[in-house]
Amino acid sequence: MGPPCDATESEKVQLSCKSDVTLVIMTVLSSSFMLRETATLTAICGFLAMLTFAQTRDELWSRCRATEPDLSIGGCTAIIQLEQETTNDLATAFYNRGNAYSTKGDNDRAIRDYDEAIRLNPKFSDAFYNRGNVVLDKGDNDRAIRDYDEAIRLNPKFSDAFYNRGRAYDTKGDYDRAIPEYDEAVRVNPEFAEAFINRGNMYREKGDFDRAVQDYDQAIQVNPDNVLALNNRGFTKFLMSKFSDAGTDFSLSVDLDFKDAYLPLWLHLARANAGQADPDEFARNTAKLDHSIWPGPVIRLYLGRVTPEETLTLAENGVEGKTRRDRTCQAKFYVGEYLLSRGDVDTARLALQEASSICSHTFLEYDAAMSELRRIH
């Protein structure tokens, strides 16, 4: 905002209201109407000052709404400090700045801004929702659920809030409460592919494979190129021992996402269990992948370049803690599958049993190991 205008002469008006726009308008007015009255000039100066502030305000709001977080933070902060906005607009400035801090990963500052937005506008459903997302990322599932509760109370058709409340229950392991949330998400938005996928995952975790596949089918109907839906349907069919069908889904996934090193492995396993030899296809699908990084050693195992023992050693090299445990889990599973494909059922069973005892229950390899152990009992 420009300096206060109190000039009594045209020259002082022009000096104090310095923007190019105000000078142009002042010149036009002076030449057209030959205004000389002090009161009239003072009024014009006030008008021009307001015009300059309006331009500045529009620029600040443009920045506050920007997708670039630092630009947004700067614009929103200036608006907040000017203290010229209505209560609801000020709430919006805090909300936008909270979004920018969230984008930068500064969750604590984001939460403080969402708090302030909600204090100023207690009916701000989006602020409750975004605060819920941030606290969910911080691992506070119960607090996130409370925020989603309020967002849904204020906006009963808030499909994203239903979806993320489902995610919060999912993270808590409460699948029976997660499923109704995904039900509501797809009821409000029948095109919500991610909600179909997550509900399918819940049914798969509960062992209801048929209903899981139905949900993945729905997600694929919404978007036939949805790699996540194709992967999950392929994996579920793998658990159902429908290996040929699983291979079809994994093949589509590989074509859509050729950079994911795990997809050619799952396709190869599905082909092998279906009795469909695919050495050329596997070599082609893995040719452009970096075999020096995990799960590169597993790829090299199936290409015949390292032994099972070497694969297990490479899984543990250079890593410690959880990363080492996770890689060992995966290595045990893939080695078990490798041995199983070569008819060494007893040694394969031991590797799969070790995988099932090491792997986190959230890993696909855990579910697959348990499924394979039941199959070869």
C-alpha positions as CSV (number, residue, x, y, z in Angstrom):
1,M,0.0,0.0,0.0
2,G,1.3,3.5,-1.0
3,P,2.0,6.3,1.5
4,P,-0.8,8.5,2.9
5,C,-2.0,11.2,0.5
6,D,-2.6,14.6,1.9
7,A,-1.3,16.9,-0.9
8,T,-3.0,20.2,-1.6
9,E,-1.6,20.7,-5.1
10,S,-1.4,18.7,-8.2
11,E,2.4,18.3,-8.1
12,K,2.3,16.9,-4.6
13,V,-0.5,14.5,-5.6
14,Q,1.7,13.2,-8.3
15,L,4.8,12.9,-6.0
16,S,3.0,11.0,-3.3
17,C,1.0,8.6,-5.6
18,K,3.9,7.3,-7.6
19,S,2.6,4.3,-9.5
20,D,2.6,4.6,-13.3
21,V,-1.1,3.9,-13.4
22,T,-2.0,6.6,-10.9
23,L,0.2,9.2,-12.8
24,V,-1.4,8.4,-16.1
25,I,-4.9,8.8,-14.6
26,M,-3.9,12.0,-12.8
27,T,-2.6,13.5,-16.0
28,V,-5.7,12.6,-17.9
29,L,-8.0,14.1,-15.2
30,S,-5.9,17.3,-14.9
31,S,-5.8,18.0,-18.6
32,S,-9.4,17.0,-19.3
33,F,-11.1,18.8,-16.4
34,M,-8.5,21.4,-15.3
35,L,-9.1,20.5,-11.7
36,R,-7.6,23.0,-9.3
37,E,-9.7,22.6,-6.2
38,T,-7.7,21.3,-3.2
39,A,-10.6,19.2,-1.9
40,T,-11.1,17.6,-5.3
41,L,-7.4,16.8,-5.7
42,T,-7.3,15.3,-2.2
43,A,-10.3,13.1,-3.1
44,I,-8.6,12.0,-6.3
45,C,-5.4,11.2,-4.4
46,G,-7.4,9.0,-2.0
47,F,-9.1,7.2,-4.9
48,L,-5.7,6.6,-6.6
49,A,-4.2,5.3,-3.4
50,M,-7.1,2.8,-3.1
51,L,-6.6,1.8,-6.7
52,T,-2.9,1.2,-6.0
53,F,-3.7,-0.9,-2.9
54,A,-6.3,-2.9,-4.9
55,Q,-3.6,-3.7,-7.5
56,T,-1.2,-4.7,-4.8
57,R,-3.8,-6.8,-3.1
58,D,-4.7,-8.6,-6.3
59,E,-1.0,-9.3,-6.9
60,L,-0.6,-10.7,-3.3
61,W,-3.6,-12.9,-3.7
62,S,-2.3,-14.2,-7.0
63,R,0.9,-15.2,-5.2
64,C,-0.9,-16.6,-2.2
65,R,-2.8,-18.9,-4.6
66,A,0.3,-19.9,-6.5
67,T,1.3,-23.6,-6.7
68,E,5.0,-22.7,-6.0
69,P,5.2,-23.0,-2.2
70,D,7.7,-20.2,-1.5
71,L,5.8,-17.8,-3.7
72,S,2.6,-18.7,-2.0
73,I,4.0,-18.4,1.5
74,G,5.3,-14.9,0.7
75,G,2.1,-13.7,-0.7
76,C,-0.1,-15.2,2.0
77,T,2.2,-13.8,4.8
78,A,1.9,-10.3,3.3
79,I,-1.9,-10.5,3.2
80,I,-2.0,-11.8,6.8
81,Q,0.3,-9.0,8.0
82,L,-1.6,-6.2,6.2
83,E,-4.7,-7.1,8.3
84,Q,-7.0,-5.6,5.6
85,E,-9.1,-8.8,4.8
86,T,-12.4,-10.1,6.0
87,T,-12.3,-12.9,8.6
88,N,-13.1,-15.6,6.0
89,D,-10.5,-14.2,3.5
90,L,-7.9,-14.2,6.3
91,A,-8.8,-17.8,7.0
92,T,-8.2,-18.6,3.3
93,A,-4.8,-16.9,3.5
94,F,-3.8,-19.1,6.5
95,Y,-5.2,-22.1,4.7
96,N,-3.2,-21.5,1.5
97,R,-0.1,-20.9,3.5
98,G,-0.7,-24.1,5.4
99,N,-1.0,-25.9,2.0
100,A,2.4,-24.4,0.9
101,Y,4.1,-25.5,4.1
102,S,2.6,-29.0,3.7
103,T,4.0,-29.1,0.2
104,K,7.4,-28.3,1.6
105,G,7.1,-31.0,4.2
106,D,7.0,-28.5,7.1
107,N,4.0,-30.3,8.8
108,D,4.2,-28.4,12.1
109,R,3.9,-25.0,10.5
110,A,1.2,-26.3,8.2
111,I,-0.8,-27.6,11.2
112,R,-0.5,-24.2,13.0
113,D,-1.8,-22.4,9.9
114,Y,-4.7,-24.8,9.5
115,D,-5.5,-24.3,13.2
116,E,-5.7,-20.6,12.7
117,A,-7.8,-21.0,9.5
118,I,-10.3,-23.1,11.5
119,R,-10.3,-20.7,14.4
120,L,-11.2,-17.9,12.0
121,N,-13.7,-20.0,10.0
122,P,-15.0,-23.0,12.0
123,K,-17.0,-24.2,9.0
124,F,-13.9,-24.5,6.8
125,S,-14.2,-28.1,5.8
126,D,-11.2,-28.1,3.5
127,A,-9.0,-26.9,6.4
128,F,-10.2,-29.7,8.6
129,Y,-9.5,-32.2,5.7
130,N,-6.0,-30.9,5.0
131,R,-5.1,-30.8,8.6
132,G,-6.3,-34.4,8.8
133,N,-4.0,-35.3,5.9
134,V,-1.0,-33.7,7.6
135,V,-1.5,-35.4,11.0
136,L,-2.2,-38.7,9.1
137,D,1.2,-38.4,7.5
138,K,2.7,-37.8,11.0
139,G,1.2,-41.1,12.1
140,D,-1.6,-39.7,14.4
141,N,-4.4,-41.8,12.9
142,D,-7.0,-41.0,15.7
143,R,-6.5,-37.2,15.4
144,A,-6.7,-37.5,11.6
145,I,-10.0,-39.4,11.9
146,R,-11.4,-36.6,14.2
147,D,-10.6,-34.0,11.5
148,Y,-12.1,-36.1,8.7
149,D,-15.2,-36.5,11.0
150,E,-15.6,-32.8,11.1
151,A,-14.9,-32.3,7.4
152,I,-17.6,-34.8,6.6
153,R,-20.0,-33.3,9.0
154,L,-19.6,-29.9,7.3
155,N,-19.6,-31.5,3.8
156,P,-21.5,-34.8,3.7
157,K,-20.5,-35.4,0.1
158,F,-16.7,-35.0,0.7
159,S,-15.6,-38.2,-1.0
160,D,-11.9,-37.5,-0.4
161,A,-12.5,-37.2,3.3
162,F,-14.3,-40.6,3.4
163,Y,-11.4,-42.1,1.4
164,N,-8.7,-40.8,3.7
165,R,-10.7,-41.7,6.8
166,G,-10.7,-45.2,5.3
167,R,-7.0,-45.0,4.9
168,A,-6.6,-44.0,8.6
169,Y,-8.6,-47.0,9.7
170,D,-6.7,-49.1,7.3
171,T,-3.4,-48.0,8.8
172,K,-4.8,-48.9,12.3
173,G,-5.5,-52.4,10.9
174,D,-9.2,-51.9,11.3
175,Y,-10.3,-53.2,8.0
176,D,-14.0,-53.6,9.0
177,R,-14.2,-49.9,9.7
178,A,-12.1,-48.9,6.6
179,I,-14.4,-50.7,4.1
180,P,-17.6,-48.7,4.9
181,E,-15.5,-45.5,4.4
182,Y,-14.5,-46.7,0.9
183,D,-18.1,-47.6,0.3
184,E,-19.1,-44.0,1.0
185,A,-16.3,-42.6,-1.1
186,V,-17.4,-44.6,-4.2
187,R,-21.1,-43.9,-3.5
188,V,-20.4,-40.2,-3.6
189,N,-17.9,-40.5,-6.5
190,P,-18.5,-43.6,-8.6
191,E,-15.4,-42.8,-10.6
192,F,-13.1,-42.9,-7.6
193,A,-10.6,-45.6,-8.8
194,E,-8.3,-45.3,-5.8
195,A,-11.2,-46.0,-3.4
196,F,-12.1,-49.1,-5.4
197,I,-8.5,-50.3,-5.2
198,N,-8.2,-49.7,-1.5
199,R,-11.4,-51.4,-0.7
200,G,-10.2,-54.3,-2.9
201,N,-7.0,-54.4,-0.8
202,M,-9.1,-54.6,2.4
203,Y,-11.1,-57.5,1.0
204,R,-7.8,-59.2,0.0
205,E,-6.4,-58.8,3.5
206,K,-9.6,-60.4,4.8
207,G,-9.1,-63.3,2.4
208,D,-12.1,-62.4,0.3
209,F,-10.3,-62.6,-3.1
210,D,-13.4,-62.7,-5.3
211,R,-14.7,-59.4,-3.9
212,A,-11.2,-57.9,-4.1
213,V,-11.0,-58.8,-7.8
214,Q,-14.5,-57.2,-8.4
215,D,-13.2,-53.9,-6.9
216,Y,-10.0,-54.0,-9.0
217,D,-12.3,-54.6,-12.0
218,Q,-14.3,-51.5,-11.2
219,A,-11.1,-49.4,-10.9
220,I,-9.9,-50.7,-14.3
221,Q,-13.3,-49.9,-15.8
222,V,-12.8,-46.3,-14.6
223,N,-9.2,-46.2,-16.0
224,P,-8.0,-49.2,-18.1
225,D,-4.4,-48.0,-17.7
226,N,-4.4,-47.9,-13.9
227,V,-1.2,-49.8,-13.2
228,L,-1.9,-50.0,-9.5
229,A,-5.3,-51.7,-10.1
230,L,-3.7,-54.1,-12.7
231,N,-0.9,-55.0,-10.3
232,N,-3.3,-55.6,-7.4
233,R,-5.6,-57.7,-9.5
234,G,-2.7,-59.7,-10.9
235,F,-1.3,-60.2,-7.4
236,T,-4.7,-61.3,-6.0
237,K,-5.1,-63.8,-8.9
238,F,-1.6,-65.1,-8.1
239,L,-2.7,-65.8,-4.6
240,M,-5.8,-67.6,-6.1
241,S,-3.4,-69.7,-8.1
242,K,-4.8,-68.3,-11.3
243,F,-1.4,-67.8,-12.7
244,S,-2.2,-67.4,-16.4
245,D,-4.7,-64.6,-15.6
246,A,-2.2,-63.0,-13.2
247,G,0.4,-63.1,-16.0
248,T,-2.0,-61.2,-18.3
249,D,-2.4,-58.4,-15.7
250,F,1.3,-58.2,-14.9
251,S,2.1,-58.1,-18.6
252,L,-0.1,-55.1,-19.1
253,S,1.5,-53.4,-16.1
254,V,5.0,-54.0,-17.4
255,D,4.0,-52.3,-20.7
256,L,2.6,-49.3,-18.8
257,D,5.4,-49.0,-16.2
258,F,8.6,-50.4,-17.6
259,K,10.7,-48.8,-14.9
260,D,9.3,-50.8,-11.9
261,A,11.9,-53.6,-11.5
262,Y,9.4,-55.7,-9.5
263,L,6.8,-56.0,-12.2
264,P,9.0,-58.2,-14.6
265,L,9.7,-60.4,-11.6
266,W,6.0,-61.0,-10.8
267,L,5.3,-61.5,-14.4
268,H,8.1,-64.1,-14.6
269,L,6.8,-65.9,-11.5
270,A,3.2,-66.0,-12.9
271,R,4.5,-67.4,-16.2
272,A,6.6,-70.0,-14.4
273,N,3.8,-71.2,-12.2
274,A,1.5,-71.3,-15.2
275,G,4.0,-73.6,-17.0
276,Q,4.8,-70.9,-19.6
277,A,8.5,-70.5,-20.2
278,D,9.5,-66.9,-20.8
279,P,13.3,-66.5,-20.9
280,D,13.3,-64.1,-23.8
281,E,10.4,-62.0,-22.5
282,F,12.1,-61.7,-19.1
283,A,15.4,-60.8,-20.6
284,R,13.7,-58.2,-22.7
285,N,11.7,-56.7,-19.9
286,T,14.7,-56.4,-17.6
287,A,17.3,-55.3,-20.2
288,K,17.0,-51.6,-19.4
289,L,16.8,-51.9,-15.6
290,D,19.8,-51.2,-13.4
291,H,20.9,-54.6,-12.1
292,S,23.3,-53.1,-9.6
293,I,20.6,-51.8,-7.3
294,W,17.9,-53.8,-5.4
295,P,16.2,-55.9,-6.6
296,G,18.8,-56.2,-9.3
297,P,20.5,-59.3,-7.6
298,V,17.1,-61.1,-7.8
299,I,16.8,-60.3,-11.5
300,R,20.4,-61.6,-12.1
301,L,19.4,-64.8,-10.2
302,Y,16.5,-65.4,-12.7
303,L,18.8,-64.5,-15.6
304,G,21.2,-67.2,-14.4
305,R,24.1,-64.9,-13.5
306,V,24.2,-65.5,-9.8
307,T,23.4,-68.4,-7.5
308,P,20.7,-68.4,-4.8
309,E,23.5,-68.2,-2.1
310,E,25.0,-65.2,-3.8
311,T,21.6,-63.5,-4.1
312,L,21.1,-63.8,-0.3
313,T,24.6,-62.4,0.4
314,L,24.0,-59.5,-2.0
315,A,20.7,-58.7,-0.3
316,E,22.5,-58.0,2.9
317,N,25.6,-56.2,1.5
318,G,26.0,-52.6,2.5
319,V,22.7,-52.2,4.4
320,E,21.6,-52.5,8.1
321,G,18.5,-52.5,10.2
322,K,15.1,-52.5,8.6
323,T,16.4,-52.2,5.1
324,R,18.5,-55.3,5.6
325,R,15.6,-57.2,7.1
326,D,13.3,-56.2,4.2
327,R,15.7,-57.2,1.5
328,T,16.4,-60.5,3.2
329,C,12.7,-61.1,3.4
330,Q,12.3,-60.5,-0.3
331,A,15.5,-62.5,-1.2
332,K,14.2,-65.5,0.7
333,F,10.9,-65.4,-1.1
334,Y,12.3,-65.0,-4.6
335,V,15.0,-67.6,-3.9
336,G,12.2,-70.0,-2.7
337,E,10.2,-69.4,-5.9
338,Y,13.4,-69.9,-8.0
339,L,14.0,-73.2,-6.3
340,L,10.4,-74.2,-6.6
341,S,10.5,-73.6,-10.4
342,R,13.4,-76.0,-10.6
343,G,11.7,-78.8,-8.7
344,D,13.6,-78.4,-5.4
345,V,10.5,-78.3,-3.3
346,D,12.1,-79.1,0.1
347,T,14.7,-76.4,-0.1
348,A,12.2,-74.0,-1.6
349,R,9.8,-74.7,1.3
350,L,12.5,-73.8,3.8
351,A,13.2,-70.5,2.1
352,L,9.5,-69.6,1.9
353,Q,9.1,-70.4,5.6
354,E,12.0,-68.1,6.4
355,A,10.4,-65.4,4.3
356,S,7.1,-65.8,6.1
357,S,8.8,-65.4,9.4
358,I,11.0,-62.4,8.4
359,C,8.7,-60.4,6.2
360,S,6.5,-57.6,7.4
361,H,2.8,-58.6,7.0
362,T,2.4,-55.5,4.8
363,F,4.7,-57.0,2.2
364,L,3.3,-58.7,-0.9
365,E,6.1,-61.3,-0.5
366,Y,4.7,-62.3,2.9
367,D,1.2,-63.0,1.5
368,A,2.7,-64.8,-1.5
369,A,5.0,-66.9,0.7
370,M,2.1,-68.0,2.8
371,S,0.0,-68.8,-0.2
372,E,2.8,-70.8,-1.8
373,L,3.4,-72.8,1.4
374,R,-0.3,-73.7,1.5
375,R,-0.1,-74.7,-2.2
376,I,3.0,-77.0,-1.8
377,H,2.1,-78.4,1.7
